[in-house]
Amino acid sequence: MPRYAALIYSEEPSSPPSDAEWGQVMADYTEFGEKGEAAKVILGGEALHDTSTATTVHVEGGKGGEIMTTDGPFAETKEALGGFYLLEAADLDDAIKWASQIPGAWHGHVEVRPIMEFDQE
Amino acid sequence: MKLADTLRIEGGRILATLIRYTGDFHLAEDALQEATVVALERWSDDDLPPNPAAWLMTTARNKALDRLRREAKRSSKEDEAMRLLDETPPPPDDRDDRLRLLFTCCHPAIAPASQIALALRTICGLSTDEIARVFLVKTPTMAQRISRTKTKIADAHIAYRVPDDHELPERLVPVLVTVYAVFTAGHHAPSGRFDARVDLAEEGVRLARLLTELMPDEPECWGLLALTLATHARSGARLDESGHMVLLADQDRNDWDHQAIGEAAQIVERQQRRRRPGPFQLQAAIASLHGLAPSYEHTDWREITGLYRALEAMQPTVVVRVNRAVAEAELHGPEAALALLEHVDSDWHYVWVARSDFERRLGRRAEARRSLHRALSADMNDSDRALLEHRLAQLG
């Protein structure tokens, strides 16, 4: 079965959420996680700290060159990558069906990307 | 039938089955192409096998297997090759495979322009060059777009299937648009003689009919079927003895397929009672009014103009505007029609053909000539070009 990365993009809140709001978000994600694991669709996934903690690395001049680091995410956009799931689904339609149940898709966007499968000798 | 035609038509019929069989657009196309090369070497115009489709199917399947076997030695594709080896060659399951291919090409995860381009390539076998003309882009751009789309279908595992019933309504619009594009490419070929690909027009009608069987409660499916029927019904009268195009006003209406027009008119009437109008139903109503008119002069221009206005409210495109202007010219005269096109700036040659006609009727010959020159600067099929050059000569 093909595997997909579901990359969750949403606006980062300017102030910390209230306990009630945070509780709701956690409950929604827990519900999705339990459902996805029961269906053996979720193979893994993590939430990320917000983009103010990100460091972007680039090696100038290619392999062995100078390591350049920048404070912040690679692309400064309104909606930032906040977490991801690794999903196993029957096909793209199935993956989209699951992605639409990720709470991040209700307010932000979820990008579904097929995982490149390498031949294993 | 000529060898080249047989290969093109039969090849198109089996490609959808080959894709189902191999699960891979690229592989299926390559295998079919290799089989076609073998056929060209072995067959001739008067020496065709009794069942060309079956011959091509078997040969192409073997070509696909050869390639999979070769690749299996190098990679994990062995399973795939073994699976195909076990299966007996699938009979060309025309109806279902065509629909599968159509819905796969029109998957919402594919950009609309790419959906139509891929359908024209795979379902119709149009060349990349011809498709580039349809979209007014350069051939390498189109080649890249089509290739990228096939790669996305394979890598993202877009399923090769007809959607479930509850998914059908939301998958409908791009499918209808694509089938109409198939029909149009056949009714009015993008290159060569305008009737060079009449088989595609027939394919368009056939696909539209399949869609009404799949979704009998969708009025727009019926609208598309009626539109293609009523339009295709006039194709027998579009050519004169020397192979030149005859315009609607000058066509011998005895050469029209009045049975098809009758069926279209009946469909339009039945769907109107559902009161769920849509662009295809409106265009079908227009086409069947043309079909039912005893002569060009006695056409119900008032009704047709009203329908075009309703269509333009739903679909404010240049194509609709030009067609509406042509109808308005018959009802309100060329001056009013010309005013409708005044601010339309488009490279589509019909804009300028229509303008030129209105200008000529208003006695403005210099402007009419200028508009025709502008029209002739566009890409078009040979028949259109011959007609426009003839008109230009008449303007003196």
Interface residues (C-beta under 8 A of the other chain):
Chain A: P2 A90 D91 L92 D93 A95 I96 V112 P114 M116 D119 Q120
Chain B: S75 S76 H107 A109 D155 A156 H157 I158 A159 P163
